[in-house]
Amino acid sequence: MAKSLNKVMLIGNLGRDPEVRYTASSVPVATFSIATNESWQDQDGNTQERTEWHNIVAWRKLAEICHQYLRKGSKIYVEGRIQTRSYDDKNTGQKKYMTEIVANNMIMLDSREAGTGAPPYAPPEAASGGGTENGKAPEQDLPF
């Protein structure tokens, strides 16, 4: 069988604060949207711009982190896979389809001074100082 790849990488801004819900088995799921922008010059030399909106779904710990630290307007990098699901519209009874990005990684790109009101994210191992001396990474672990 031939291999396939379903991978999405986006950098954009949140259109709304993340909403968190819990499944029947208490698993957190966060949903939010991000906007990506594209600009180009048309044949008359005028700058054109288009905004594309992407529905994002994050599960478990990533859902909790998104809910806690992201706010409308936050600039983020999201990595995941594209998924289309169907549901029956309650009003019309017709089958509807929704395409979304199921996130498996997120990086906040705003600086602390960006004024989002959210504190910077510190991974649990950094917050606990696990595997470091005085909260600093050992010199051999530095990427530069």
Buried (B, 14 or more C-beta within 10 A) or exposed (E): EEEEEEEBEBEBBBBEBBEBEEEEEEEBBBBBBBBEEEEEEEEEEEEEEEEEEBBBBBBEEBBBBBBEBBBEBBBBBBBBEEBEEEEEEEEEEEEEEEEBBBBBEBEBEBEEEBEBEBEEBEEEEEEEEEEEEEEEEEEEEEEE
